């Protein structure tokens, strides 16, 4: 037993982040990046195989748009309008590649967040670690909520864009343009829904106070309305309201959360 005990490998003590050299930090970062790339490749394979269901999911807003035909609006779900029309031999390939990449980024995003969390956590103090995990969960949840909101209002945006040109226009959507619109809407809404986390972070860093944010609420509402009008790709009133109203609610919610955290 003593002989076996003597030949057991001795584990080297874990190095504190404060004692790591720049090379060791870079090696740890490289390891996290390689792991993240592995998850991305796996997610890309899954997204490529699931191309059909994903494309069907993205076409659902288009299939629920109401168009005018002979002076009457009718739902086009299941009709010939619920299709995308390619104008180049490479459009089909380009669409599949884009859906694969976007789908892989979406599926692998939790793994990216976890690897970032594992890289940053050792350098945080205990008080900071208490906020890091809730912030990471809130970031993912709010982005998904924003993307879902954009997906829900997209049929109204498409209907607005189809009707604004008049009844003499027939909408034939190119897949690249359509995918660009829907992804832009979902990304913009998702990023915009991170707004309350930015405000709470500023409050925790004591760069602004809850009292100051409450005092500036009129200017904040005006800025939110202007920003929504500029950055919503479809520029339709419903989409702008769908972005403006939650951001205004988030503004006041962030003020309350900031006060509670300081207490």
Buried (B, 14 or more C-beta within 10 A) or exposed (E): EEEEEEEEEEEEEEEEBEEBEEEEEEEBEEEBEEBBEEBBEBBBEBBBEBBEEBBEEBBEBBBBBBBEEEEEEEBBBEEEBBEBEBEEEEBEEBBBEBBBBBBBBBBBBEBBBBBEBEBBBBEBEEEEEEBEEEBBEBBBEBBBBBBBBBBEBBBBBBBBBBBEEEEEEEBEBBBBEBBEBBBBBBBBBBBBBBBBBEBBBBBBEEEBBBEEBBEEEEEBBEEBBEBBEEBBBBBBEBBBBBBBEBBBEBBBBBBEBBBEEEE
